Amino acid sequence: MLNYTLALFLGIAFGFSLNKAGLTRYHKIVNVFRFTDLAVLKFMMTALVVSMTGLYTLRGLGLITFPNIPATYVAGNLVGGLIFGVGMALTGF
């Protein structure tokens, strides 16, 4: 239960920081797709690098272990990506 509570708290904090940075505004998202404003991509890449560094540091200290990752289900990923992309396009339209 503690893991779920921690994940929920971190997700809310991440969403709050996205909102406070103004990265949830329509023009910011549209400008990412137009390649005129890369603030959202910079924010997400920074979050990925920070989390990756933290996870590998914790693994190096022996505090956590990485689980085995199952094989990718390609057909499901393609269908899900298509649905997501169409939804983003319709929402932007």
GUPARO-194529 format. One record per residue: x negated, y, z negated of N, C-alpha, C in turn; residue in one letter; residue number from 0; chain. Coordinates in Angstrom, 3 decimals, always signed. Each point is the difference from the previous one (the first is absolute). Example, Ala and Ser with C-alpha at 12.3 -4.5 7.8 and 13.67 -1.06 7.14 Angstrom:
BEGIN
{n.u->-13.190; n.v->-5.690; n.w->-7.800; ca.u->+0.890; ca.v->+1.190; ca.w->+0.000; c.u->-0.900; c.v->+1.200; c.w->+0.000; res->a; n->0; chain->A};
{n.u->+0.350; n.v->+1.050; n.w->+0.720; ca.u->-0.820; ca.v->+1.190; ca.w->-0.060; c.u->+0.770; c.v->+1.090; c.w->-0.730; res->s; n->1; chain->A};
This chain:
BEGIN
{n.u->-0.831; n.v->-1.195; n.w->+0.000; ca.u->+0.831; ca.v->+1.195; ca.w->+0.000; c.u->-0.869; c.v->+1.250; c.w->+0.000; res->m; n->0; chain->A};
{n.u->-1.141; n.v->-0.071; n.w->-0.656; ca.u->-0.900; ca.v->+1.145; ca.w->-0.052; c.u->-0.515; c.v->+0.353; c.w->+1.390; res->l; n->1; chain->A};
{n.u->-0.277; n.v->-1.016; n.w->+0.821; ca.u->-0.483; ca.v->+0.258; ca.w->+1.358; c.u->+1.039; c.v->+0.757; c.w->+0.824; res->n; n->2; chain->A};
{n.u->+1.276; n.v->-0.387; n.w->-0.127; ca.u->+1.050; ca.v->+0.677; ca.w->+0.746; c.u->+0.182; c.v->+1.435; c.w->-0.479; res->y; n->3; chain->A};
{n.u->-0.081; n.v->+0.212; n.w->-1.293; ca.u->+0.131; ca.v->+1.342; ca.w->-0.547; c.u->-1.151; c.v->+0.878; c.w->+0.462; res->t; n->4; chain->A};
{n.u->-1.204; n.v->-0.536; n.w->-0.022; ca.u->-1.165; ca.v->+0.755; ca.w->+0.454; c.u->+0.102; c.v->+0.317; c.w->+1.487; res->l; n->5; chain->A};
{n.u->+0.418; n.v->-0.971; n.w->+0.819; ca.u->+0.156; ca.v->+0.223; ca.w->+1.436; c.u->+1.063; c.v->+1.058; c.w->+0.268; res->a; n->6; chain->A};
{n.u->+1.107; n.v->-0.047; n.w->-0.739; ca.u->+1.054; ca.v->+0.998; ca.w->+0.161; c.u->-0.512; c.v->+1.389; c.w->-0.364; res->l; n->7; chain->A};
{n.u->-0.711; n.v->+0.109; n.w->-1.104; ca.u->-0.551; ca.v->+1.290; ca.w->-0.425; c.u->-0.987; c.v->+0.553; c.w->+1.028; res->f; n->8; chain->A};
{n.u->-0.893; n.v->-0.848; n.w->+0.498; ca.u->-0.979; ca.v->+0.462; ca.w->+0.991; c.u->+0.672; c.v->+0.389; c.w->+1.309; res->l; n->9; chain->A};
{n.u->+1.040; n.v->-0.726; n.w->+0.405; ca.u->+0.739; ca.v->+0.354; ca.w->+1.209; c.u->+0.703; c.v->+1.335; c.w->-0.131; res->g; n->10; chain->A};
{n.u->+0.598; n.v->+0.229; n.w->-1.141; ca.u->+0.666; ca.v->+1.282; ca.w->-0.241; c.u->-1.022; c.v->+1.128; c.w->-0.019; res->i; n->11; chain->A};
{n.u->-1.137; n.v->-0.218; n.w->-0.624; ca.u->-1.046; ca.v->+1.031; ca.w->-0.045; c.u->-0.526; c.v->+0.291; c.w->+1.402; res->a; n->12; chain->A};
{n.u->-0.185; n.v->-1.038; n.w->+0.815; ca.u->-0.479; ca.v->+0.211; ca.w->+1.361; c.u->+1.034; c.v->+0.759; c.w->+0.825; res->f; n->13; chain->A};
{n.u->+1.262; n.v->-0.368; n.w->-0.107; ca.u->+1.067; ca.v->+0.717; ca.w->+0.711; c.u->+0.112; c.v->+1.444; c.w->-0.455; res->g; n->14; chain->A};
{n.u->-0.144; n.v->+0.221; n.w->-1.292; ca.u->+0.036; ca.v->+1.368; ca.w->-0.528; c.u->-1.148; c.v->+0.830; c.w->+0.564; res->f; n->15; chain->A};
{n.u->-1.192; n.v->-0.593; n.w->+0.064; ca.u->-1.140; ca.v->+0.741; ca.w->+0.536; c.u->+0.180; c.v->+0.279; c.w->+1.497; res->s; n->16; chain->A};
{n.u->+0.596; n.v->-0.933; n.w->+0.742; ca.u->+0.300; ca.v->+0.256; ca.w->+1.416; c.u->+0.962; c.v->+1.174; c.w->+0.142; res->l; n->17; chain->A};
{n.u->+1.014; n.v->+0.017; n.w->-0.839; ca.u->+0.991; ca.v->+1.062; ca.w->+0.062; c.u->-0.602; c.v->+1.347; c.w->-0.403; res->n; n->18; chain->A};
{n.u->-0.777; n.v->+0.013; n.w->-1.065; ca.u->-0.607; ca.v->+1.257; ca.w->-0.462; c.u->-0.999; c.v->+0.552; c.w->+1.011; res->k; n->19; chain->A};
{n.u->-0.643; n.v->-0.878; n.w->+0.750; ca.u->-0.950; ca.v->+0.451; ca.w->+1.019; c.u->+0.712; c.v->+0.481; c.w->+1.256; res->a; n->20; chain->A};
{n.u->+1.308; n.v->-0.161; n.w->+0.061; ca.u->+0.771; ca.v->+0.448; ca.w->+1.156; c.u->-0.070; c.v->-0.949; c.w->+1.177; res->g; n->21; chain->A};
{n.u->-0.414; n.v->-1.223; n.w->-0.247; ca.u->-0.184; ca.v->-0.944; ca.w->+1.092; c.u->+1.272; c.v->-0.757; c.w->+0.362; res->l; n->22; chain->A};
{n.u->+1.109; n.v->+0.337; n.w->-0.636; ca.u->+1.271; ca.v->-0.632; ca.w->+0.342; c.u->+0.866; c.v->+0.927; c.w->+0.844; res->t; n->23; chain->A};
{n.u->-0.524; n.v->+1.147; n.w->+0.362; ca.u->+0.764; ca.v->+0.951; ca.w->+0.807; c.u->+0.016; c.v->-0.432; c.w->+1.461; res->r; n->24; chain->A};
{n.u->+1.084; n.v->+0.326; n.w->+0.652; ca.u->+0.215; ca.v->-0.433; ca.w->+1.378; c.u->-1.134; c.v->+0.447; c.w->+0.919; res->y; n->25; chain->A};
{n.u->-0.363; n.v->+1.279; n.w->-0.062; ca.u->-1.004; ca.v->+0.519; ca.w->+0.942; c.u->-1.367; c.v->-0.632; c.w->-0.217; res->h; n->26; chain->A};
{n.u->-0.302; n.v->-0.399; n.w->-1.223; ca.u->-1.283; ca.v->-0.677; ca.w->-0.258; c.u->-0.042; c.v->-1.363; c.w->+0.688; res->k; n->27; chain->A};
{n.u->+1.089; n.v->-0.764; n.w->-0.119; ca.u->+0.068; ca.v->-1.328; ca.w->+0.611; c.u->-0.024; c.v->+0.103; c.w->+1.520; res->i; n->28; chain->A};
{n.u->+0.764; n.v->+0.934; n.w->+0.555; ca.u->+0.037; ca.v->+0.167; ca.w->+1.452; c.u->-1.365; c.v->+0.408; c.w->+0.533; res->v; n->29; chain->A};
{n.u->-0.673; n.v->+0.891; n.w->-0.704; ca.u->-1.316; ca.v->+0.456; ca.w->+0.455; c.u->-1.054; c.v->-1.103; c.w->-0.068; res->n; n->30; chain->A};
{n.u->+0.196; n.v->-1.005; n.w->-0.840; ca.u->-0.906; ca.v->-1.147; ca.w->+0.004; c.u->+0.135; c.v->-0.738; c.w->+1.327; res->v; n->31; chain->A};
{n.u->+1.226; n.v->-0.205; n.w->+0.446; ca.u->+0.225; ca.v->-0.706; ca.w->+1.264; c.u->-0.439; c.v->+0.830; c.w->+1.200; res->f; n->32; chain->A};
{n.u->-0.043; n.v->+1.314; n.w->-0.152; ca.u->-0.483; ca.v->+0.878; ca.w->+1.073; c.u->-1.510; c.v->+0.222; c.w->-0.072; res->r; n->33; chain->A};
{n.u->-0.631; n.v->-0.552; n.w->-1.024; ca.u->-1.446; ca.v->+0.138; ca.w->-0.244; c.u->-0.427; c.v->+1.457; c.w->-0.176; res->f; n->34; chain->A};
{n.u->+0.868; n.v->+0.810; n.w->-0.613; ca.u->-0.355; ca.v->+1.394; ca.w->-0.260; c.u->-0.272; c.v->+0.261; c.w->-1.484; res->t; n->35; chain->A};
{n.u->+0.505; n.v->-0.860; n.w->-0.879; ca.u->-0.221; ca.v->+0.156; ca.w->-1.439; c.u->-0.249; c.v->-1.386; c.w->-0.592; res->d; n->36; chain->A};
{n.u->-1.201; n.v->-0.252; n.w->-0.418; ca.u->-0.360; ca.v->-1.323; ca.w->-0.495; c.u->-0.061; c.v->-0.074; c.w->-1.528; res->l; n->37; chain->A};
{n.u->+0.702; n.v->+0.914; n.w->-0.673; ca.u->-0.029; ca.v->+0.028; ca.w->-1.465; c.u->+0.556; c.v->-1.288; c.w->-0.600; res->a; n->38; chain->A};
{n.u->+1.068; n.v->-0.539; n.w->+0.573; ca.u->+0.597; ca.v->-1.230; ca.w->-0.528; c.u->-0.985; c.v->-1.160; c.w->+0.147; res->v; n->39; chain->A};
{n.u->-0.633; n.v->-0.101; n.w->+1.157; ca.u->-0.966; ca.v->-1.078; ca.w->+0.210; c.u->-1.196; c.v->+0.128; c.w->-0.936; res->l; n->40; chain->A};
{n.u->-0.468; n.v->+1.218; n.w->-0.213; ca.u->-1.122; ca.v->+0.212; ca.w->-0.924; c.u->+0.378; c.v->-0.405; c.w->-1.421; res->k; n->41; chain->A};
{n.u->+1.211; n.v->+0.350; n.w->-0.407; ca.u->+0.464; ca.v->-0.348; ca.w->-1.341; c.u->+0.081; c.v->-1.520; c.w->-0.161; res->f; n->42; chain->A};
{n.u->+0.585; n.v->-0.667; n.w->+0.998; ca.u->+0.152; ca.v->-1.456; ca.w->-0.081; c.u->-1.352; c.v->-0.708; c.w->+0.047; res->m; n->43; chain->A};
{n.u->-0.912; n.v->+0.479; n.w->+0.831; ca.u->-1.322; ca.v->-0.621; ca.w->+0.066; c.u->-0.757; c.v->+0.201; c.w->-1.315; res->m; n->44; chain->A};
{n.u->+0.142; n.v->+1.162; n.w->-0.601; ca.u->-0.629; ca.v->+0.240; ca.w->-1.297; c.u->+0.564; c.v->-0.945; c.w->-1.051; res->t; n->45; chain->A};
{n.u->+1.314; n.v->-0.193; n.w->+0.007; ca.u->+0.625; ca.v->-0.922; ca.w->-0.948; c.u->-0.501; c.v->-1.422; c.w->+0.217; res->a; n->46; chain->A};
{n.u->-0.147; n.v->-0.411; n.w->+1.249; ca.u->-0.504; ca.v->-1.349; ca.w->+0.292; c.u->-1.437; c.v->-0.180; c.w->-0.471; res->l; n->47; chain->A};
{n.u->-0.840; n.v->+0.986; n.w->+0.251; ca.u->-1.408; ca.v->-0.114; ca.w->-0.399; c.u->-0.134; c.v->-0.021; c.w->-1.518; res->v; n->48; chain->A};
{n.u->+0.765; n.v->+0.849; n.w->-0.693; ca.u->-0.064; ca.v->+0.030; ca.w->-1.464; c.u->+0.489; c.v->-1.318; c.w->-0.589; res->v; n->49; chain->A};
{n.u->+1.116; n.v->-0.518; n.w->+0.516; ca.u->+0.519; ca.v->-1.261; ca.w->-0.543; c.u->-0.929; c.v->-1.168; c.w->+0.330; res->s; n->50; chain->A};
{n.u->-0.571; n.v->-0.004; n.w->+1.206; ca.u->-0.928; ca.v->-1.067; ca.w->+0.377; c.u->-1.239; c.v->+0.022; c.w->-0.891; res->m; n->51; chain->A};
{n.u->-0.529; n.v->+1.188; n.w->-0.244; ca.u->-1.174; ca.v->+0.133; ca.w->-0.865; c.u->+0.300; c.v->-0.489; c.w->-1.411; res->t; n->52; chain->A};
{n.u->+1.166; n.v->+0.379; n.w->-0.523; ca.u->+0.388; ca.v->-0.434; ca.w->-1.338; c.u->+0.190; c.v->-1.507; c.w->-0.096; res->g; n->53; chain->A};
{n.u->+0.662; n.v->-0.581; n.w->+1.003; ca.u->+0.238; ca.v->-1.447; ca.w->-0.026; c.u->-1.301; c.v->-0.793; c.w->+0.098; res->l; n->54; chain->A};
{n.u->-0.891; n.v->+0.413; n.w->+0.885; ca.u->-1.249; ca.v->-0.737; ca.w->+0.133; c.u->-0.907; c.v->+0.210; c.w->-1.211; res->y; n->55; chain->A};
{n.u->+0.096; n.v->+1.141; n.w->-0.642; ca.u->-0.747; ca.v->+0.217; ca.w->-1.242; c.u->+0.519; c.v->-0.912; c.w->-1.105; res->t; n->56; chain->A};
{n.u->+1.330; n.v->-0.073; n.w->-0.131; ca.u->+0.587; ca.v->-0.890; ca.w->-1.007; c.u->-0.334; c.v->-1.456; c.w->+0.280; res->l; n->57; chain->A};
{n.u->-0.017; n.v->-0.390; n.w->+1.268; ca.u->-0.367; ca.v->-1.374; ca.w->+0.343; c.u->-1.470; c.v->-0.263; c.w->-0.312; res->r; n->58; chain->A};
{n.u->-0.855; n.v->+0.982; n.w->+0.269; ca.u->-1.420; ca.v->-0.143; ca.w->-0.301; c.u->-0.271; c.v->-0.138; c.w->-1.491; res->g; n->59; chain->A};
{n.u->+0.829; n.v->+0.649; n.w->-0.805; ca.u->-0.141; ca.v->-0.104; ca.w->-1.454; c.u->+0.631; c.v->-1.275; c.w->-0.550; res->l; n->60; chain->A};
{n.u->+0.689; n.v->-0.741; n.w->+0.853; ca.u->+0.634; ca.v->-1.241; ca.w->-0.429; c.u->+1.327; c.v->+0.185; c.w->-0.707; res->g; n->61; chain->A};
{n.u->+0.591; n.v->+1.168; n.w->+0.116; ca.u->+1.270; ca.v->+0.264; ca.w->-0.681; c.u->+1.210; c.v->-0.488; c.w->+0.793; res->l; n->62; chain->A};
{n.u->-0.138; n.v->-0.104; n.w->+1.315; ca.u->+1.094; ca.v->-0.499; ca.w->+0.830; c.u->-0.558; c.v->-0.971; c.w->+1.041; res->i; n->63; chain->A};
{n.u->+0.885; n.v->-0.795; n.w->+0.559; ca.u->-0.362; ca.v->-0.859; ca.w->+1.132; c.u->+0.998; c.v->+0.265; c.w->+1.115; res->t; n->64; chain->A};
{n.u->-0.466; n.v->-0.092; n.w->+1.229; ca.u->+0.885; ca.v->+0.211; ca.w->+1.141; c.u->+0.733; c.v->-1.300; c.w->+0.310; res->f; n->65; chain->A};
{n.u->+1.302; n.v->+0.066; n.w->+0.269; ca.u->+0.745; ca.v->-1.222; ca.w->+0.344; c.u->-0.310; c.v->-0.426; c.w->+1.432; res->p; n->66; chain->A};
{n.u->+0.273; n.v->-1.261; n.w->+0.303; ca.u->-0.137; ca.v->-0.475; ca.w->+1.371; c.u->+1.114; c.v->+0.602; c.w->+0.843; res->n; n->67; chain->A};
{n.u->-0.350; n.v->+0.477; n.w->+1.171; ca.u->+0.972; ca.v->+0.632; ca.w->+0.884; c.u->+0.442; c.v->-1.026; c.w->+1.043; res->i; n->68; chain->A};
{n.u->+1.305; n.v->-0.238; n.w->+0.117; ca.u->+0.468; ca.v->-0.980; ca.w->+0.992; c.u->-0.166; c.v->+0.535; c.w->+1.421; res->p; n->69; chain->A};
{n.u->+0.110; n.v->-0.889; n.w->+0.955; ca.u->-0.112; ca.v->+0.392; ca.w->+1.402; c.u->+1.112; c.v->+0.983; c.w->+0.364; res->a; n->70; chain->A};
{n.u->-0.290; n.v->+0.865; n.w->+0.957; ca.u->+0.960; ca.v->+1.014; ca.w->+0.423; c.u->+1.091; c.v->-0.616; c.w->+0.866; res->t; n->71; chain->A};
{n.u->+1.211; n.v->+0.426; n.w->-0.228; ca.u->+1.137; ca.v->-0.420; ca.w->+0.797; c.u->+0.194; c.v->+1.042; c.w->+1.095; res->y; n->72; chain->A};
{n.u->-0.598; n.v->-0.235; n.w->+1.163; ca.u->-0.082; ca.v->+0.989; ca.w->+1.066; c.u->+1.377; c.v->+0.400; c.w->+0.520; res->v; n->73; chain->A};
{n.u->+0.860; n.v->-0.967; n.w->+0.273; ca.u->+1.317; ca.v->+0.324; ca.w->+0.574; c.u->+0.808; c.v->+0.897; c.w->-0.949; res->a; n->74; chain->A};
{n.u->-0.025; n.v->-0.310; n.w->-1.280; ca.u->+0.714; ca.v->+0.818; ca.w->-0.975; c.u->-0.565; c.v->+1.405; c.w->-0.094; res->g; n->75; chain->A};
{n.u->-1.320; n.v->+0.120; n.w->+0.065; ca.u->-0.627; ca.v->+1.319; ca.w->-0.032; c.u->+0.353; c.v->+0.826; c.w->+1.231; res->n; n->76; chain->A};
{n.u->+0.046; n.v->-0.647; n.w->+1.162; ca.u->+0.362; ca.v->+0.717; ca.w->+1.227; c.u->+1.447; c.v->+0.486; c.w->-0.043; res->l; n->77; chain->A};
{n.u->+0.906; n.v->-0.857; n.w->-0.433; ca.u->+1.408; ca.v->+0.395; ca.w->-0.084; c.u->+0.179; c.v->+1.112; c.w->-1.038; res->v; n->78; chain->A};
{n.u->-0.637; n.v->-0.153; n.w->-1.157; ca.u->+0.101; ca.v->+1.029; ca.w->-1.035; c.u->-0.586; c.v->+1.325; c.w->+0.456; res->g; n->79; chain->A};
{n.u->-1.128; n.v->-0.032; n.w->+0.682; ca.u->-0.609; ca.v->+1.225; ca.w->+0.518; c.u->+0.866; c.v->+0.664; c.w->+1.049; res->g; n->80; chain->A};
{n.u->+0.627; n.v->-0.810; n.w->+0.842; ca.u->+0.891; ca.v->+0.542; ca.w->+1.027; c.u->+1.210; c.v->+0.675; c.w->-0.636; res->l; n->81; chain->A};
{n.u->+0.597; n.v->-0.654; n.w->-0.985; ca.u->+1.157; ca.v->+0.593; ca.w->-0.691; c.u->-0.409; c.v->+1.291; c.w->-0.705; res->i; n->82; chain->A};
{n.u->-1.142; n.v->-0.024; n.w->-0.658; ca.u->-0.477; ca.v->+1.199; ca.w->-0.701; c.u->-0.273; c.v->+1.127; c.w->+0.985; res->f; n->83; chain->A};
{n.u->-0.650; n.v->-0.311; n.w->+1.113; ca.u->-0.328; ca.v->+1.029; ca.w->+0.995; c.u->+1.233; c.v->+0.603; c.w->+0.627; res->g; n->84; chain->A};
{n.u->+0.983; n.v->-0.842; n.w->+0.331; ca.u->+1.240; ca.v->+0.510; ca.w->+0.574; c.u->+0.732; c.v->+0.876; c.w->-1.026; res->v; n->85; chain->A};
{n.u->-0.006; n.v->-0.422; n.w->-1.254; ca.u->+0.636; ca.v->+0.804; ca.w->-1.044; c.u->-0.676; c.v->+1.351; c.w->-0.182; res->g; n->86; chain->A};
{n.u->-1.331; n.v->+0.018; n.w->+0.033; ca.u->-0.728; ca.v->+1.272; ca.w->-0.112; c.u->+0.306; c.v->+0.898; c.w->+1.199; res->m; n->87; chain->A};
{n.u->+0.041; n.v->-0.589; n.w->+1.207; ca.u->+0.278; ca.v->+0.790; ca.w->+1.200; c.u->+1.418; c.v->+0.573; c.w->-0.034; res->a; n->88; chain->A};
{n.u->+0.970; n.v->-0.815; n.w->-0.419; ca.u->+1.376; ca.v->+0.487; ca.w->-0.052; c.u->+0.169; c.v->+1.064; c.w->-1.086; res->l; n->89; chain->A};
{n.u->-0.669; n.v->-0.179; n.w->-1.108; ca.u->+0.086; ca.v->+0.991; ca.w->-1.073; c.u->-0.622; c.v->+1.319; c.w->+0.441; res->t; n->90; chain->A};
{n.u->-1.107; n.v->-0.057; n.w->+0.713; ca.u->-0.645; ca.v->+1.224; ca.w->+0.494; c.u->+0.773; c.v->+0.667; c.w->+1.102; res->g; n->91; chain->A};
{n.u->+0.778; n.v->-0.786; n.w->+0.759; ca.u->+0.779; ca.v->+0.549; ca.w->+1.087; c.u->+1.162; c.v->+0.795; c.w->-0.544; res->f; n->92; chain->A};
